[in-house]
Amino acid sequence: MSQHGSGEDRLDTDVVVVGAGPVGLMLAGELRLGGAAVTVLDRGQAPAPRPRASALHTRTMEILDGRGLLDPPGTPPREMRGHVGRWAASSGADVRRRLELRGLTVTEEHVEAEAVGPEGAVRLRGRYLVGCDGGHSTVRRLTGARFPGRVLFAGDAAHRRVPAGGRALDLGLQDAVNLGWKLAAAVRGWAPPGLLDSYDTERREAGRRVLATIRAQPHLLPGGGPGTDPPRTLLGARIPHTRLVTPWGPVMTTTAMLRPGRGLLLDLVGNPALRCAARPWADRVAFVTARPEPGAPPGPLHGTDAVLVRPDGHIVWTAPDGSWTGLPRALLRWFGVAGQGPQALTGIDD
């Protein structure tokens, strides 16, 4: 933070997140995993004692498990905001409370936010700003009907209609995990063209699916019927929660492999060509060779030789036929040009 002659402080950071609810804090932690500096502003004095949603969707539970945020034995934390907040803070996120956003200035290079607290005014300059401040978002009000390119939204602030059925928190946390790695990639300079734009495209579609499901629920018979549970394809889906044996001995789950917040190339057959093909992206993608647990029945990954997984857990490439054709193209599409990323991050690697 730098002092100015007017008595006003200014803080420079990569990303300013407005709102220290579960969504804003989850996003802050994701940004830190991706190597971006982040400052979170919240007008409240302390975390709320508990989330509004009483239950979480299976996909959200997988996301929390993928970041080590489930309480043993795999249950959601009783007090979500504080739990996620401690994780975000431990990763290096700067969380500042009792600061109310009053103004925004957006340029082609940065966003400048003015906030007011008990000790006076503070200005924050970031390359991006994300509004995670709820359905009555101050960020939305200050930007009006415009959506400037350097201002993004997540959670209730991003949705015109908040879904019923306790799904708002689910959608918000999934927004944060989808956006975090992409925005960090843009800040770090290795995001391929269109990566950040894919956040809006993917999350709009997810919101439409949730609303369609909620509308359809009253018309569905209990237990469904023939054809109500079609087999899902792996491509585009979240990686299934599967127990696998790694070369160094312990059994690991696929969700645990995502905890470093990097991409994951999972080799299920021991193909050395895969490692060679992925080596130029080793700073952004962990390579893991693993096998199914001995004696386990065939699982969702059965018949697939390898999968490439984004940091948010979605599969973007598979090798069901033993060929790694298309892997370099997928790596380029989701992880940018090889050799242009940050220094290698620590994480799972064999």
N, C-alpha and C positions, 0 to 999 in steps of 0.2 A: 504494500500500500504506500502511495506517495502522498506527502502533505502538500497542500497548495496554500498560497499566500492568503486566500480568502477565508481560511479556516475550515475549508471543505476538503474531505478526504476523497481520493479516487483509487479504486482498486482495479487493476488489470488482470484479466483471466481469459481462458479460452472460451468457456461457455458459462453464461449466467442462467440459472434455473430459478424460476419464480414459483414458490410453493413447496413447503417441506412436508407435504403429505406422503403417503406410501409411494405414489407415482413419482413425485419429484426426487425423493430420496433414492428410489430404485434407479432412476435415470442417472443420478449423480454417481452412484456406485458403478454403473455400467460405463460411464464416461471415464472414470478413473481406471477401470480395467483396461480400457483402450488407450490409456496414456494421455488423456486430455485433462487439463486443469479446469476445475469447476467450482463455482461459488453459488450456494443456494441461499435465496432470500425468502424470509417468511415473516409475516406481520405478527404471528403469535409468539407467545413467550415460551411455551414448552410443548412437546408433542402431546397430541390427544391420546387418551388412555387406551383406546381400542378402535379398530376399523368399523365402518358402518356395515359392511357385508358380513353375514354370519357364516358363510361357507365359500370355499374357493373351488373353481373348476379344476379338473384333473390336469389340464394343460398348464394352469398357473402353478399348481403344486409341483409339476415337473420343472418349471422354470425356477422356482424357489430352491428345489433340490439341486438344480444345476449350478446354483451359486452358494450352496451350503447353508441355506437360510431356513431349513426345516428343523424344528425341535425333535429330539429323539422321542419316540421311534417313528420318525417321518410324519409328524403332525405340524400344522401351521402354528406359528407363534401366537400366543394369546394376545399379545400387544404388538401389532404389526408395525406401526409407525416407528416406535422406539427401537424395535429389533432391526428393521431395515436401516434406520438412521445410524445406529451404532456401526453397522457394517459399512455404510457409506463413509462415515467419519474415519473409521479405521483404515479405509483405503486411501484417505487423503483428501476427501471432499471438504470444502470449507463451508460449514453451515452457519448462517448468521440470522438470528431471530430478532424480533421486535423492530423490523425494518419494513416499512410499507412503501410499495412502489407508487411513485407519483408521476413520473414522466419517462418517455422513451424517445430516443433519437436514432433513426436507422439510416446508415449510409451504405455505400457499396462495399466498404471494407470492414465495418464493425457495427455493433449496437451499443449505445450508451444508455444506461438506466439511471434514473435519479430516485433514490429512496430516502425516506425520512424516519428517524428513530429518536429515542430519548436523548441521544447525544448530538443531534443535529442531522444535517444532510450528508449523504454519501453518494458519490457517483461511481458507477461500475461500468467498465468498458470490456466487452467481450466480442469475440468474432461471431458468436451466435448467442441468441437468447431463446429459451424454451419456456412457454407458459404451461405450468402444471398447477394452476391456481383455481381449479374447479369450474363448475358450471357458470358461476358469476365472475368469470375471469377478468381481472383488472387489465391483464395484457391484451385481451380481446377488445376491451373497451378503449384502451389507449390507441390501439392500431385501427379501430373502426372496422369497416367492412373489408379493409385491405388485408392481405396476407403477405407482408414483405418477405423477400426470399431469405433473409437472415433471422427471421422470427418464426419459430415452429411451435406446435402445440401438442400436448399429450394428455391422456386421461380425459376427465369430464370437460376440460377446456377445449378439447379437440372435437367433441361430439355435439352436434346440434340437438340430438335427442338422446338423453341418457337412458340406457336400457334398464328395464325392470328385472326382477328376479335375482338381485344381488350380483349382476354381471358387470356393473360399472367398474368395480375394483379389478375384476379379472381383465377387462379390456384395457384398463389403464396400465396395469403392470406389464401386460403384453406389449402395449405401445412403447413403454420405457425400454424394454429389452430389445425390441425391434429397432428403435431409434438410436440407442446408446452407442453401439459399435459402429454404426454407419456415420454418425456425427463425429465420433472420435477419429474415424478414418479420414473424414474431410478436414478436420483440424490438423491431423498429423501429416496430411499431404499425400496419402496413398489411395484415396478413394477413387475407384474407376468411374468413368462418366455414367451418370444416371443412378449411382448407388443411393445417394441421399434422397433423390426423387422417389425411389422405390418404397420408401417409408410411407409416403402418403398413399400411393397406389395400393400397397398391401394392407394397410390398416383400414382404409375405406372399405375394401372388400370384406375384411374380417368383421367390421361393424355391420355391414349389410347382412352377412350370414347370421350373426347373433340376433338381429332384429327379426329376420325371417324365421328363425327357430322359435323365438318367443311367440310370434304370431301363430305358428303352426301347432304349438304345444296343446292348446285346448282341443284340437281336432285329431290328436293322435290317440290311439287305443293304448291302454297300459300294456307294456311288454312288446309293443310293436307287432310286426308280422313279417311274412316272407318279403324279403327285399328291402327291409328297413335298415339293415346294417350291411351295406355292400362292402366288399373288401377294399381297403384303401391302398393306394400306391404309395411307395416310399418317397418318390420324387415330389418335393414341395411340402411333405409332411414333417412333423417334428420327429427326430430320431426316437425310436421306441426305447422305453426303459428296459434295458437288457443287462444281465450279469455276464461279464466276460472275463476270461483269464488272460493276463498280460505276461510277457516274457519274464518280467522280474518277480512273478510269483503271486501276488495277491489278486483276489477277484475284485474287479471294479465294475461299477455300473456305467452305462453310457452317459447318464446325466452327470455323474461325478467327473467324467472326463471333460465336461464343459466348464468346470469351475474356474480355470484360468482366464476365461473370457476370450479365447482365441478361436480361430477356425480349427476344425478337426478333420484329418484324413484318416479314416479307420480302415485298416487293411485286415480282412478276415481270412485271408488265404496265404499270406506270406509271399507276396509278389514283389521282388526287389525293384522291378521297373517302376512301381508306384512311388517308392521313396525317391528314386532318381528324378522322376517327373515333378515331384512336389518340392524338392530341395531348394530351388530358387525362392520359394515363398515361405521358407522356414521361419522367418521373423513374424509371420502372421498366421501360420497354420501349423499346428502340432501334428506329428505323424505317430500313429500308434498301431502296432500289430497286436492282434488279440484273437482269441478263439472262444467258442462257446464253452460254458462250464461243463465239465465232464458229467455225462449222465442226464443232462438237461434235455427236455423234448425240443423239437425244432421250434424256434421262435420267429418273430416278425422279420428278423434279418436273415433267416435261412434262405439259401439260394442266391444271396448277394455276396459278391467277392469283396467289394469295397464301397464305402460311401464318403462323400465330402459333405461336411456339415458346417453351416455358418455359426458364428459365435452365439446367435440366439437359438440354436438348436434345430434349425430347418435344414433338411437334406436338399442339396442343390446338384448333386451328381451321384450316379450309382454305376456299378460295374457288374451287372448280373451275368455277363457272358465271359468273364475272365479277361476282357480287353480294357485297357485304360484309355482308349480313344475318347476324345472329348474332355479329358481331365484338364489339360492346359487351358482350353477355352473356358471351362468353368472357373478355374482359378483366376484367370484374367478378368472374367466378368464380375466376380464377387470380391476379389482380393487385390485387384489392380495389377499394375506392371511390376514384375519381379525386380527386386533390388532397389525399389524406390520408397520402401517403407522405413519405419524406425528401426533402431537396433533390436536384435533378437530379444524377445521377452522370455522370462522364465515360465515354465509350464510343463505339461506332460510331454514327454518325449522318451523314446527308448533307443 
